[in-house]
Amino acid sequence: MNKWYLSGGANTDVAVSTRVRFARNLTGFPFPGRMSSSQREQVNGLVREAAMHLTGEFAGVFHYAEMKELSDLEAASLVEQHFISPEFAVNREGKALLMSEDETISIMLCEEDHIRIQVMSAGEDLQAVYEQAVRLDEALDQRLHFAFDERLGYLTGCPTNLGTGMRASVMLHLPALEQADALRQLANTLGKVGLTLRGTYGEGSDAKGALYQISNQITLGLTEQAAIENLQTVTHQIMDRERQARNQLKQNEAFVDKVWRCYGILKFARSLDSEEFLQYISWVRLGVKLSILKNVDMEKVGRLLVITQPATLQKICGGPLEPRERDQKRAEMVREALSCSNEME
Amino acid sequence: MNKWYLSGGANTDVAVSTRVRFARNLTGFPFPGRMSSSQREQVNGLVREAAMHLTGEFAGVFHYAEMKELSDLEAASLVEQHFISPEFAVNREGKALLMSEDETISIMLCEEDHIRIQVMSAGEDLQAVYEQAVRLDEALDQRLHFAFDERLGYLTGCPTNLGTGMRASVMLHLPALEQADALRQLANTLGKVGLTLRGTYGEGSDAKGALYQISNQITLGLTEQAAIENLQTVTHQIMDRERQARNQLKQNEAFVDKVWRCYGILKFARSLDSEEFLQYISWVRLGVKLSILKNVDMEKVGRLLVITQPATLQKICGGPLEPRERDQKRAEMVREALSCSNEME
């Protein structure tokens, strides 16, 4: 079955992926931070049972795994794919994961909350992803009866999630706005309307490969649908601004030269660390989207973005590798992915 | 007819070209610095007449051109090809040039001396080049009777050339010794034995593209043949040291990666200034010589080194170009030269 990142999607010229996550908890149990191991086992068992008996679109979708059974590399690889949170990968005792084979849906059990439902898709597809997350949420709620307060909404382990318990985000590729140095101001503006723009590899970190995540911050005082629409409207505005900036860049000879050089380096380098790979592939991706580079297989490039990450790469190679070996293996994967491209035509 | 730099030659893995130059003067005329224009005309006419009536291997070899008839670009292009001296290209009134069509032989008239004979070849071929220069020297001497003193040897415009009047040089590609930071010390040592090692684009200038020229400095107190043998011995030692350093480098993964990246940039860049072109092509040339890169057409690369120089490039393009246009044209020439290479095999 194809992974989500290999499927098509809307607005993929700028948007890489969309995620919607719900924080939910069961009644009758303390939040995970204060649970005993037997309580964790109980919660994991209850949710597993419910998930396995879902009908309709969710019938037979989920696989169950105890997080402690995963190797460090497997866990780190899931983090790299944004499939689980970084926190979920450390101290894995008592945590469990339900996941769909195409990796679009994950349910983290006993993370900060009993249940963290996450639905992903390629491109920007907030409404559809949100709706699927809602259907899964409702199907599980029917069997599990989530902790809910009429005044406060869904009760969550951390008060910042109280209310809708929903966090929706879109990963955006914003090389042109980044180049135009427009992102700092944009991030400030977004903060004032309850949205956050940050580098994809966690808060405070620099954006690598011009990949930025926009997400909602407010979970209290508005409906989930309103939060989604708000995020969607702003995301579309940013995507349009990025497109305008790209059209400017396309006229820029130095930019076109840079795209080709990055392509040349990726196509022939014998060693690539993950950071420089992200930098170069960012420009190549943009070059393809602007038709500067032609006949580059973007599906292979999209796959590269996932499989060349340190832990995922090592997982694919079957075990731990020295940084030097990783960089060589990464370069090999990149050459292989670009070898069939006939950029000259 | 093929130009010299397209022909084969000995030791071309390290040596790019060999040049031998004789400074000669006619009796009965002051040195060029103090000649009247009619005297210059007379000297140019005499030498032209002599050169045109040479027999044997030099019969019909020479074309004659008044330097003032050349455009600035044409003159600068000849300098770039080391066919004439930089000084010969400025203030061209009263100067003339005799040259062979394959550009191996030039005779500058009324430069610092009445006659500057120069013979070039590809690779390192000091003995053969020297011998051809001697044959030409003797053939002209028979007709022109050069100024010669039993005690001082050939009389020259500048006392530093007095004696043999000979300057022999080999242009060497020394990227591995440069990388090993071995050249400063080598240059010091050479200075003590009357040889000079310097960047190819004139004294004091940095070496571009790791191209260095080794030449003799001493013209008094030893025979021409001894000077040639001395230079040849040392040149062969340096070439061997370069080869050893290259074999070390070949084991170096970072170096191999660098070679491939330079190749990738050259193959795809849309703009290349002359300095970065020289840097990258230097590594690519080395990569080919070490069989890291395969199926790269080195004849085309050798030709690139000549034709992408600023003045020569503009001459080929038919007129002056903005730096921006030159860099684009250079990148185009480089892409074209590398487009047929199938480096993957």
Interface residues (C-beta under 8 A of the other chain):
Chain A: E253 A254 V256 D257 W260 R261 Y263 G264 I265 L266 K267 F268 A269 R270 S271 R324 Q328 A331 S339 E343 M344
Chain B: E253 A254 V256 D257 W260 R261 Y263 G264 I265 L266 K267 F268 A269 R270 S271 R324 Q328 A331 S339 E343 M344
